[in-house]
Amino acid sequence: MAFRPLHDRVVVKRLEGEEKTKGGIIIPDSAKEKPQEGKIVAVGPGARDESGKLVPLDVKAGDRVLFGKWSGTEVKVDGDDLLIMKESDILGIVD
């Protein structure tokens, strides 16, 4: 199924977190924090300004981004766990 978000929303797939600490300690699944880094899967067409003109988003599909710990809404599409969030919830692009 193809999924396209509306307005200024983006679809993000979380990147997997570290399995070990720098000291070599293995972190069990129950103690892992959800990663705050992900890859953008799809973007909406953009938001509208006061005059009704479409303002395109600054991010595009394929960008690696950082987002807030509690940002977005978790959804499952075709068996993949994804996040849908507004562009304003994205903190920055990782180059």
Z-matrix of the N, CA and C atoms (Angstrom, degrees):
N
C 1 1.447
C 2 1.527 1 108.22
N 3 1.299 2 116.56 1 132.18
C 4 1.458 3 121.65 2 174.61
C 5 1.528 4 108.11 3 -86.56
N 6 1.312 5 116.80 4 137.68
C 7 1.460 6 121.49 5 -177.90
C 8 1.514 7 108.59 6 -129.14
N 9 1.329 8 116.69 7 126.38
C 10 1.459 9 122.05 8 178.88
C 11 1.522 10 108.28 9 -125.77
N 12 1.331 11 117.71 10 120.96
C 13 1.457 12 119.90 11 179.45
C 14 1.527 13 111.50 12 -72.77
N 15 1.322 14 115.64 13 160.18
C 16 1.452 15 121.29 14 -179.43
C 17 1.531 16 111.01 15 -97.95
N 18 1.311 17 115.55 16 157.12
C 19 1.469 18 125.05 17 173.57
C 20 1.521 19 112.05 18 53.78
N 21 1.346 20 117.63 19 -127.00
C 22 1.467 21 120.52 20 -175.72
C 23 1.531 22 112.00 21 -100.65
N 24 1.317 23 115.99 22 32.43
C 25 1.467 24 120.33 23 179.21
C 26 1.529 25 110.60 24 -96.33
N 27 1.334 26 115.18 25 154.30
C 28 1.462 27 121.79 26 177.51
C 29 1.522 28 108.70 27 -130.98
N 30 1.333 29 116.12 28 154.75
C 31 1.456 30 122.18 29 175.57
C 32 1.528 31 106.79 30 -108.16
N 33 1.335 32 116.23 31 126.32
C 34 1.464 33 122.10 32 -175.57
C 35 1.524 34 109.39 33 -123.33
N 36 1.332 35 115.69 34 137.17
C 37 1.465 36 121.43 35 172.40
C 38 1.517 37 107.32 36 -105.16
N 39 1.336 38 116.69 37 123.28
C 40 1.464 39 120.75 38 -179.81
C 41 1.520 40 110.56 39 -63.64
N 42 1.333 41 116.17 40 141.51
C 43 1.458 42 121.52 41 172.19
C 44 1.522 43 107.86 42 -86.20
N 45 1.314 44 116.91 43 147.07
C 46 1.463 45 121.47 44 -177.00
C 47 1.520 46 111.18 45 -66.71
N 48 1.326 47 116.32 46 141.59
C 49 1.457 48 122.16 47 178.54
C 50 1.517 49 111.82 48 -79.52
N 51 1.315 50 115.36 49 173.41
C 52 1.462 51 121.64 50 179.91
C 53 1.528 52 110.17 51 -69.54
N 54 1.331 53 116.92 52 141.07
C 55 1.457 54 122.56 53 177.84
C 56 1.530 55 111.05 54 -89.87
N 57 1.357 56 116.96 55 -22.71
C 58 1.460 57 122.01 56 -178.84
C 59 1.525 58 109.55 57 -130.44
N 60 1.324 59 115.32 58 154.12
C 61 1.458 60 119.64 59 172.20
C 62 1.518 61 108.72 60 -81.36
N 63 1.310 62 117.40 61 172.58
C 64 1.468 63 120.43 62 178.25
C 65 1.516 64 111.60 63 -63.45
N 66 1.331 65 117.22 64 -26.24
C 67 1.458 66 121.80 65 178.45
C 68 1.518 67 113.42 66 -82.34
N 69 1.354 68 117.61 67 -4.07
C 70 1.456 69 121.37 68 177.26
C 71 1.511 70 114.97 69 96.32
N 72 1.326 71 118.14 70 5.91
C 73 1.465 72 121.13 71 179.43
C 74 1.528 73 108.54 72 -79.43
N 75 1.326 74 116.27 73 129.40
C 76 1.468 75 121.12 74 179.38
C 77 1.522 76 108.90 75 -80.62
N 78 1.340 77 115.40 76 130.40
C 79 1.465 78 121.38 77 -178.33
C 80 1.521 79 108.89 78 -95.02
N 81 1.351 80 118.96 79 121.94
C 82 1.463 81 120.00 80 177.59
C 83 1.535 82 111.16 81 -70.44
N 84 1.335 83 116.41 82 156.92
C 85 1.462 84 121.28 83 -177.91
C 86 1.524 85 112.79 84 -56.42
N 87 1.320 86 117.06 85 -36.68
C 88 1.460 87 120.08 86 -177.02
C 89 1.528 88 112.83 87 -68.83
N 90 1.337 89 117.72 88 -21.61
C 91 1.463 90 121.24 89 -178.13
C 92 1.524 91 112.99 90 -99.43
N 93 1.323 92 117.44 91 -7.08
C 94 1.462 93 120.34 92 -177.82
C 95 1.520 94 110.44 93 -73.54
N 96 1.325 95 114.75 94 142.16
C 97 1.458 96 119.55 95 171.13
C 98 1.517 97 108.03 96 -89.24
N 99 1.317 98 116.62 97 150.54
C 100 1.458 99 119.69 98 176.48
C 101 1.522 100 108.86 99 -67.66
N 102 1.318 101 116.89 100 134.27
C 103 1.468 102 118.40 101 -179.66
C 104 1.519 103 111.47 102 -65.92
N 105 1.338 104 115.92 103 149.36
C 106 1.449 105 122.09 104 179.36
C 107 1.522 106 110.34 105 -105.38
N 108 1.318 107 115.81 106 21.35
C 109 1.453 108 121.26 107 179.28
C 110 1.518 109 107.60 108 -124.77
N 111 1.325 110 116.17 109 142.59
C 112 1.451 111 119.72 110 -179.43
C 113 1.515 112 112.19 111 -156.23
N 114 1.315 113 113.56 112 176.63
C 115 1.464 114 121.16 113 179.28
C 116 1.520 115 107.93 114 -115.99
N 117 1.321 116 116.36 115 133.07
C 118 1.461 117 120.51 116 -179.38
C 119 1.523 118 109.23 117 -75.27
N 120 1.328 119 115.55 118 127.32
C 121 1.458 120 122.36 119 -179.05
C 122 1.521 121 110.71 120 -94.83
N 123 1.336 122 116.82 121 -41.28
C 124 1.468 123 121.26 122 -178.30
C 125 1.519 124 109.25 123 -152.37
N 126 1.328 125 116.14 124 152.89
C 127 1.458 126 121.71 125 177.72
C 128 1.524 127 109.84 126 -129.16
N 129 1.325 128 115.69 127 151.68
C 130 1.456 129 120.81 128 175.92
C 131 1.520 130 110.08 129 -79.96
N 132 1.330 131 117.14 130 175.53
C 133 1.457 132 121.08 131 -177.26
C 134 1.525 133 113.95 132 -70.53
N 135 1.320 134 118.33 133 -23.02
C 136 1.460 135 121.19 134 179.84
C 137 1.515 136 111.61 135 129.45
N 138 1.316 137 114.99 136 172.49
C 139 1.462 138 121.43 137 179.65
C 140 1.526 139 109.59 138 -93.97
N 141 1.301 140 115.94 139 164.57
C 142 1.464 141 120.95 140 176.60
C 143 1.526 142 108.58 141 -107.10
N 144 1.337 143 115.88 142 139.55
C 145 1.464 144 119.83 143 177.13
C 146 1.524 145 110.00 144 -86.55
N 147 1.337 146 117.03 145 -172.84
C 148 1.461 147 121.52 146 -175.91
C 149 1.526 148 113.22 147 -61.31
N 150 1.328 149 116.67 148 -30.89
C 151 1.467 150 120.04 149 -179.08
C 152 1.527 151 112.77 150 -86.84
N 153 1.345 152 117.43 151 -2.20
C 154 1.455 153 120.93 152 179.37
C 155 1.520 154 114.06 153 91.99
N 156 1.331 155 116.46 154 2.21
C 157 1.461 156 121.14 155 -179.70
C 158 1.529 157 110.11 156 -77.52
N 159 1.339 158 117.48 157 137.86
C 160 1.454 159 122.79 158 -179.12
C 161 1.529 160 110.38 159 -75.49
N 162 1.331 161 116.31 160 126.00
C 163 1.461 162 122.48 161 178.57
C 164 1.529 163 107.40 162 -107.49
N 165 1.350 164 118.57 163 112.95
C 166 1.467 165 120.28 164 -176.89
C 167 1.528 166 111.63 165 -68.37
N 168 1.342 167 115.91 166 159.49
C 169 1.464 168 121.86 167 -179.44
C 170 1.522 169 111.16 168 -79.85
N 171 1.334 170 116.38 169 156.00
C 172 1.465 171 122.24 170 178.77
C 173 1.526 172 112.12 171 -82.71
N 174 1.325 173 118.11 172 -16.83
C 175 1.464 174 121.56 173 -178.68
C 176 1.531 175 109.49 174 -104.43
N 177 1.332 176 115.31 175 160.44
C 178 1.467 177 120.18 176 178.48
C 179 1.519 178 108.85 177 -138.73
N 180 1.314 179 116.98 178 165.15
C 181 1.459 180 122.09 179 178.59
C 182 1.523 181 109.27 180 -58.59
N 183 1.329 182 116.03 181 136.26
C 184 1.454 183 121.45 182 -179.46
C 185 1.514 184 114.17 183 99.85
N 186 1.334 185 119.12 184 -16.31
C 187 1.464 186 122.30 185 179.17
C 188 1.528 187 110.14 186 -69.35
N 189 1.349 188 116.49 187 141.22
C 190 1.461 189 121.69 188 170.90
C 191 1.518 190 107.21 189 -92.01
N 192 1.326 191 116.73 190 128.51
C 193 1.455 192 120.80 191 -174.06
C 194 1.526 193 111.56 192 -130.96
N 195 1.318 194 115.03 193 158.42
C 196 1.460 195 122.95 194 171.04
C 197 1.524 196 107.74 195 -108.36
N 198 1.328 197 115.92 196 140.34
C 199 1.463 198 119.95 197 -179.78
C 200 1.509 199 109.08 198 -139.41
N 201 1.329 200 116.17 199 165.87
C 202 1.461 201 121.87 200 -178.31
C 203 1.515 202 112.54 201 -65.65
N 204 1.329 203 115.57 202 156.37
C 205 1.464 204 122.07 203 -176.41
C 206 1.528 205 112.53 204 -59.01
N 207 1.310 206 118.40 205 -38.02
C 208 1.467 207 121.60 206 -176.01
C 209 1.529 208 111.62 207 -108.66
N 210 1.314 209 118.02 208 20.49
C 211 1.465 210 121.92 209 -176.94
C 212 1.523 211 111.84 210 -78.36
N 213 1.301 212 115.03 211 148.27
C 214 1.453 213 121.68 212 170.42
C 215 1.517 214 115.41 213 82.16
N 216 1.329 215 113.55 214 171.40
C 217 1.452 216 123.24 215 177.46
C 218 1.521 217 107.86 216 -117.16
N 219 1.327 218 117.02 217 126.23
C 220 1.456 219 120.77 218 -178.72
C 221 1.528 220 109.64 219 -78.77
N 222 1.336 221 115.93 220 131.41
C 223 1.467 222 122.42 221 176.93
C 224 1.517 223 108.60 222 -136.22
N 225 1.318 224 116.28 223 161.73
C 226 1.453 225 121.76 224 176.50
C 227 1.524 226 107.40 225 -120.33
N 228 1.348 227 116.60 226 119.41
C 229 1.462 228 122.51 227 179.75
C 230 1.520 229 107.73 228 -124.97
N 231 1.323 230 116.90 229 121.42
C 232 1.469 231 122.55 230 -178.85
C 233 1.530 232 111.96 231 52.46
N 234 1.322 233 117.76 232 37.87
C 235 1.455 234 121.85 233 178.05
C 236 1.519 235 115.04 234 82.66
N 237 1.329 236 118.82 235 -3.64
C 238 1.464 237 122.50 236 178.94
C 239 1.520 238 109.85 237 -96.69
N 240 1.336 239 116.70 238 135.15
C 241 1.460 240 121.23 239 174.51
C 242 1.519 241 108.14 240 -83.71
N 243 1.323 242 116.42 241 118.42
C 244 1.463 243 122.35 242 -177.01
C 245 1.514 244 110.43 243 -126.31
N 246 1.313 245 116.10 244 164.88
C 247 1.461 246 123.02 245 174.37
C 248 1.517 247 108.48 246 -119.61
N 249 1.314 248 116.68 247 136.78
C 250 1.461 249 121.48 248 172.11
C 251 1.522 250 106.49 249 -111.77
N 252 1.330 251 116.09 250 124.43
C 253 1.456 252 120.00 251 -178.75
C 254 1.516 253 110.54 252 -144.87
N 255 1.312 254 116.03 253 162.80
C 256 1.460 255 121.06 254 174.77
C 257 1.522 256 108.84 255 -77.07
N 258 1.317 257 116.08 256 153.86
C 259 1.458 258 120.11 257 179.08
C 260 1.527 259 110.81 258 -58.97
N 261 1.309 260 118.06 259 -32.29
C 262 1.468 261 121.47 260 -178.63
C 263 1.534 262 112.66 261 -66.91
N 264 1.355 263 118.39 262 -17.25
C 265 1.461 264 121.65 263 176.86
C 266 1.524 265 112.15 264 -78.63
N 267 1.329 266 117.19 265 -13.61
C 268 1.460 267 121.32 266 -179.85
C 269 1.523 268 108.43 267 -81.41
N 270 1.338 269 115.55 268 130.03
C 271 1.454 270 120.99 269 -176.93
C 272 1.529 271 111.90 270 -85.69
N 273 1.330 272 117.15 271 -31.77
C 274 1.457 273 119.56 272 -179.37
C 275 1.519 274 112.24 273 178.62
N 276 1.326 275 115.24 274 169.06
C 277 1.464 276 123.25 275 179.15
C 278 1.518 277 107.92 276 -103.39
N 279 1.332 278 116.95 277 132.83
C 280 1.469 279 122.40 278 177.62
C 281 1.526 280 107.68 279 -91.87
N 282 1.340 281 116.42 280 121.94
C 283 1.474 282 120.05 281 179.68
C 284 1.504 283 111.88 282 -87.69
